[in-house]
Amino acid sequence: MNRRAIGQSCCGPSRRTVLGALGYAALLPLARAGSARAQPNPLIATDLEVVTITDRSVIVTWTTVAPDPAARLVPVDADTELRLAPADSARAPVPVHADPQPTPFHYAEFNDLEPGRTYRFEAWSNGVRAIPALSLTTLSPGTPECTGEFTTLVPPPGRPLHTLALANDVHYGEEVSGLIVADLPPGVRQDVPPYPEVMLAAMLDDLRRPDRAAERLLIAGDLTSEASLEDSRAVRARLDTWGTLGSDYFVVRGNHDRPHAGPDYAGCQPAPADHHDCWAEAFLPRQQLIEDEFGGLRLFGLDTSELDGSGGTIDRPQFDLLAERLRADPDRPTLVFGHHPVTVESGLTNLAGPGFVLNGRDSAELQSLYERSPGVFLQHSGHTHRNRRTRPDTACAVEFLEVAAVKEYPGGYSLLRLYEGGYMLNFYKTRTEAARRWSATTRAEYFGRLPDYTLGTTADRNHVVLRDFSGLG
């Protein structure tokens, strides 16, 4: 494959490409052994993704691979170069980010763009232009990866107020990623130090850097793999190095964090039906509403875990307390987070079906409550491990947002930036070398189809919503 072929348009029936670096390509040998090695430059730059687009920045990632002696595509070190030019300019894109440090897992960020402007871009490694993998998300008509163009967001009016990080699905203690039922589909075993630890450390490192600068971290469940006392205490200790529970960071329980039965859990707090709650030893009792307020912004965290099962429920005492708080001040700007998605659309579009989200009765009651509480503007959920916005089932003016998992591809978090006139929301991949390696490796999950399900559209990951937050401090 020569440089000209790499640089051709990636969309349409005549597109020439390769399969994902560690996804499809890891499962299939090259069609003609030795053919790529015979060419002057056997390097392939693939898995191109325009992950993050803010008002002034863009983040582009890709992977470089080449055939080994057995004609299998393996990661290969190369340099990293991002080229940009305004789309209304006649000049070709010029280098704006150049990193000579060799790596197979490329992460290029540029932060000096104009809001609301369209740019042409190219990503290069060792003289080879990067192209997308065979992913429905990046090959859909009109995507930046297909068109070679992106448009920066226009931020809400007014001054910036607060920045919150939204994250979920750490799965501390997990050893095989990508399993749904028993040992299916084939999972990916860690080839780095325990990957939940690597991915959580990468996120926490990101959030304290000046270019992210998160004031609060909200983790919407599944902090652990199976809620053992050891894993619950370990993830709590790691989070405590970042901040203080209840003021800097907030957590709610996911289905993996629920009470468990069996001798391994017998030393923890008793729970109904012979279960024991080890997660509560490190964090909070089951079905407890989390409340906080800062600068006039109100936060509610919902425990939506069932005692047994992967679906979602809200027990009556927690529901009644939430309703009481909202009735007392229905117009206050309010963000809600809980593990299970809420809407019918989410139930119909996630891989596990309607039984995987909040049950229908509680969903209807919750959305009815939001209709009477116009200050509620966003509900952040995890559980599905994907980036997706879904429509409410009632007339409530609430964004229902699912954020991709911390622990696997695409491996990251969302930043919610509040302004006087609304908010801007962006998804970020974590960027340490170990995190980028693991994220690329786990593209192979779900028989290589994980990117189609979890990455989400550009608009799911990056968007602006106008609301009146002028009363916030």
N, C-alpha and C positions, 0 to 999 in steps of 0.2 A: 504494500500500500504506500503510495508516494504522497508527497506533501500536497499536491494539487487535489488528489482524491479526498484527503482529510479535510481540506478547506471547502469542499463543495457544500451546497445546501443540504441540510439534514432532513428535510421534510419532503414527502411525496413518494410515489411508488418507486422512483429510481434511486432513492437514497442508498449510498454505500456507507456501511458502518460496521461496527463490531458489537458483540454482546458485552454486557457490563463487566467491568474489570474483575471483580470477585463475586459477581452474581451469576448471570448466565455463562459467562466465559469460563468461570471456574468449573462449570459442569460439563462443558463441551470442548473437545480438542479442536484445533484448527483443521479446516477442511483438507488442506494439502500440506502434510508435514514438510517442513523445510522451505516452503515457498516464501514465507515472510523473512526467513533468515538470509535468503539469497539477495534481498533488496538492500540498498545502501543504508537505510535507516529503518530497522524493524520496529521502532517504537510506535505504540498506539496510545493516543491520548483520548480517553473516553469518559463516560459517566458525567458529562458536563451538566452542571445544574446552577442556575441563578437562584440562589437560596433566599437571599435577603435583599430587599429594596426599600430603603427609607427615603426621606426627603433629600438627603445629602450623601448617601452612601449606597454601595452595592457590594455584595459578597458572592463570589463565584467559586465553585469547587469542581475538581475533576481528578481523575486517576490516570497514571501512566503504567502501561504493561508492555511486555514483549514475550515472544515465545521462548521457552526453555528448550534444551536439547530433545525433549520428548514432545515438542510442539504444543505444550500447555502454556496458556497465558499466565504470567506471574508478574507481581508488582516490580517495577523498575524505577530507580532513582532518576530524576531529571530536574531541571530548573523550572521556575514558575514565573510566567509573564502574563499580565493582563493588559490589553490594549483597548482604548476608548476614543471615541470622537462623537461630538454632537451629531445627531441624525440629520440635521439641516445643514451640516457642513459638507463641503466637497472633499475635504481632505480625508485620507484613510485613517483608521484608528491608530493611535500612537501609544507607546508603552507608558502606563501610569503606575504600574506596580511591577517590580522586578526583584525576585528573590533567587540568588544563585545557589542557596542551600539545597542540595539534592534531596528529593523526597518523591515517593510514588503518589502521595496523597496531598493534593494541592489545594490551598486555601488562599484566595486573593481578595483582599478588601481594599476599597478606595473610598475616601471620605471627603472629597472636595467637589461635589456635584451641585447642580442647581435644582431646586424644587420644581416639580412639574415639567421637567424637560426630558426629551427622548434622546437616548444615546445608542450608538452602535458599539458593539464590543466583540473582541476576539480573545480567546485564551490559548496560550502557546506553551509548549515544553520541548526544549531541545530542537526547535525548528519545526515542530509538528503541531498543527492546530487541533484543539480538542473538539470533540463532537459528543452529542448525547448517546446514551445507551438506548436499547430498544425498550423504552419505558413509555407507557401510554401518557403519563403525566407530562414528560418533557417533549413528546412527539405530537401532542395535540395541536391543531392549527392555532396560530397566533401566540404560542408560548415564546418567551424570550430565547429559549434554546433553539427553537426553529427559525425564528425571524432574525436572530442576531441583534435584536434591539430590546431595550427595556425603557420604561418611563418612570422617573422618580416620583414619589408621592408628594402631594401638597399637604403640609402639616395643618392641623386645625388652627384657627385664629387665636390670638392671645398669647400670653406668656406660658412657658412650660411650668408645670407644677410638681409632678411626682413621677417616678419610674418604679414600676413593680415587675418582678419576674414571676412568670407562671410556669410551673413545671409539674411533672408527675411520672410515675412508673420507673422507680429506681431499681426495685427488685433486689435489694441487698441480700446476699446469700445464694442467689441463683447461679447455676453452673452451666446450663445449656439454654441458649437463647433461641426463641422462635417456635417453641412447642405450643400446640393448641390443646390436643387431647392425647394423653399418654405420651408416646414417643413420636407422635405425628404432628405436622410434617417433620421431616428430618431437621433437627436443630443444628445450631452452630456452637461448638465448644470453644471455650476461651483459649486464645493463643497469646494472651497478655496477662499480667497480674489480674486478679478477679475483676472482670469487666464492670460489674456494678460500682465497684470502688473507683476504678479508672474514670468512668463516665461521670460519676457524681463529683469527684475531685476536679475534673475539667470544667464542669458547670460552675462550681463554687469559685474556682479561680477566675473564670470569665466575669462573674457578676461583681467582683470587687475591682475590676480594672476600670480606669477612668472612662474608657469608651463605652462601657455598659452601665456602670454606676447604679445598680439596683438598690433602692432603699429598703424594700421588703421582698421577701421570697415566699410565695404561696405554693405548697406542694400538695397536689390533689390526689393523694393516695398511692397505694402499692409502694410504700417505702421499702418493704421487705419482700422476700420470696415466699416464705411460709410462716412469718410472724414468730419465729423462735426468739427466746429471750436473748440469746447471744447476738443474733442479727439486729434485733430491735435496739439493743443497747449500743451496738457498734455504729449503726447509722445515726442514732441520736448523738453519739460522741463526735462523729464527723461533722454533723451539722452545727454542733455547738462550737466548733472551731471557727465557724463563719459568723455566728451571731447568737442571739438569745431567743429561745423558744418563747413565743407569745408577744415579742416586741419586734425582733428583726425578721424572724421567720415563723411561719404558721404551717401546720400539717393537719390533714384529715386522713381518715382511715380508708383504705381500699379493700377489695375483696380478698387480696392476698394477705392483708393485715388482720383479718377477722380472727376471733377466738378459735382455737383448735382443740380437738379431743386427742387423747393418747398419752402414754407415759412421759413422752418428751416435754409435755406442757404442764404436767401435774403440779409443778412448783410455783405456778403463776396464779394470778387472781382467779377465783372461781367465776365461771360464767354459766348461763343456763345450759341444761341438757348435757351435763358432764363435760362441758368445754372449759378451757382455761385461757385467760387473756394475757399473754406475755407482752403483746404490743402495748397494752395499757400500763404495764410496769415501767416502760420507758417514756410513754407519751401521755395518752388521755383515755379515760373510760369510753366504752362503746356508746354510740348514739348520743354524743354530747355536742351541742352546738358551740362553735367557736365564734367569738365576737371580738372586734377591735375597731378602733376609730383613730385616725390621725389626720390632722389638717382638714377636718370636716368630712373626710372620706370614710365610709363605714364598710367593714369587711364582715362577712358571715361565712364560716366554714361548716359544711354539712357532712356528717357521717352517714353515708348511704349504703353501708355494707350490710348484707344479710348475715345471719348467724351461720348458715351453710349455703353455699352456692355462689355463683358469679354475678347474679343479677343485683339490682339495687332496690332499696326500700328506705323509708324514713319513718321511724317509730313515732307514735302519737305525741309523747311528751316533747320530743325535739321539734316536731312540726308546730305544736301549739306555742312553744316559746318563740320560734321564728315568726309566726303570725303576729304574736303580741308585740314583738319588737318592730316589725314593719308597720303595724297599725299605729304605733305611737309616733312614728316619724316617716310617713310614706314617701315624702319628697326628697329625703336626704340621698345624695349620690351613694349608691351601694353596689358593691361587687360581691358576688357569691361564688364559692368554689366547693366542689364535691367530686368524688371519684367518678360516679356514673353519669353518662350523658342523659339528657332529659327528653328529647323530642322524638316524635314518631319517625321523622326522617332519619334520625340517627339509628333507631332500631331497625329500620328497613335497609340501611346501607352498610352497616357493619357486618363483618364476616360471620359473627356468631348469631345474628338475628335479634328479634325484638326482646327475647328473654335476657339479653346481655345488658340492657340499659335499665334506668329507673322504671319500676312497674307502672302500668298505665294509670292506676288510681292515683298514686302519689304524683305522677307527672302532671295529670290534669289539675289536681289541687294546687300544686306548686305554681303552675303557670297562671291559674286563676288568681292566686295571691299576688303574683307579679303584676297582673292587670290593675289591681287596686293599689299598687305601690310603684308609681311612675319613676321613683328615684333609682330603682334597680336597672342597671344598664348592661351588665355582663354576667354570664355564668360560665366559669371555667371548669372543664371536666377533663379527665384522663381516660384510662381503661381501654380505649380502642387503639392506642398507640399511633394515632394518625393526626394530621393537621386537617381540620375540617370545620366549617361553619354550617349550621343547620337552621332551618326556619322554625320559628315558634309555631305552636299549634293553636294559639289564641292571638288576640290583638295586642299582647304585651310587647312593649318596645325594648326587648332584651336580646342581646347577641348571645347565642349559645355556641360556645367555642370548645372544640376538642384540640388538645395540644399533643404532639408526638412525644414518644417516650424519651426519657433521659438515657436509658440503658442500651439502646440499639439504634440502628439506622432509622431516621436521619440523625438521631442522637443530639438532642438539644433542648431548648426552652424558648418561650416567647417573652418579649419585653412589651409591657403596656406603658406607654408614655402619655400621661395626662396633661392636657393644656386647658386654658380657660374655655376654649371653644370646642372641646371634644378630646378624642384620643387617637393615637397612632399605635398599631400593633404589628410587631415583626417577629418572625421566627428566626432563631440563630442556631446553627450547628456549633457544638463545642469544638475547640481548635487546637488542643494539645496534640502532639504527634501520636501518642497512644490512642487518644480518642478518635482521631481521624482514621487511624488504621482499623480500629474495631468497627467504626461506622461503615467503612468500605467493605469489611469482611462480612458483616451481617446483611448486606444487600442480597446475599444468597438465600436468605430465609424465604419460606413459602415458595420453594422451588424457583427462586430467583424473581418472584413477582412482588416482593415487599415494597419496592419503590412505587409501584402502581397504586398501592393501597395507602401507604403512610405519608408520603411526601406532601401531598395536597397540592392544590393549584396555587399559582402565584398570588391570587387574590385571597385564598384561604390563609396564606402565610403572612401577607403584607397588605394592610388596608388601613383606611382612616374612617372614623365615624364622628360626625359632628353632634355634640351635645353641649348643653350649657353647664359648665363647671365653674362659672365665674365666682361662685360663693366659696370655693375651696381655698384653704390657706396654703 
